[in-house]
Amino acid sequence: MKPLKLKKLHLGMGVPKICVSITESDPLAIVAFAGQILTTSADIVEWRLDYFDEINDSEKNP
């Protein structure tokens, strides 16, 4: 695998990176968990939209 550089983060080289997934289902919980992630040493955050309850709600997401 060819290393990938994202700003100052180098994937595919050096020490293993820490990725945290956000799997909360409602907006307030997503924001709260994202705030908690900021206090950790996570390198990458993955927001799992398949867990987000409102992803297919056309009234809330025109």
N, C-alpha and C positions, 0 to 999 in steps of 0.2 A: 504494500500500500504506500502510495506517495504521501508524504507529510502535507498537512494542510495548515495554513496560517490564517487565523481570524483575529485581526488586530494584534494584540500581544500574546494570544494563546496559540500554541503550536500543538496540533493534534497529530499523532502518529510518531512522536519522538519525545524523548525525555521521560519523566515520571508519568505513570498513569493518571488520567484526569478523572475528576469526580463529577458525575452527572446526576442531577436530582429531577425526578419527574413530578409535575403537578398533575394530580389526578382528582382534584376536587371537582364537585359538580355544580356549585352555584358561585356567582360572581364574588360575593363577600368572602367566601371561604378561599377562593383562588387568590384574592388580593392579600388576605391574612397569611396564607401559606407562603406566598411570594415574599412577603416581608420577613418571615422567619428564615427563608433561604438566604436572605442578605446577611444574616448573622453567622452563616456557616462558611466553610472553606470550599464550597462547590465552585467548580470551574464553568459548568454548563447547566442550563435549565431547559428542560423539555416540557412544554405545555401540551398535555394529551387532550386534544379537543374532542376525542371520542368519548371522554368522560363528562364533558360539559353539557348539562341538561338543555341549555338554550340554543345549542348550535343549529338545530333544525326548526326553531320557532320563528316563522316568517313574520309574525306580528312584532316581535322584539328585534329582529334582524332583517330589515327591509332590503 
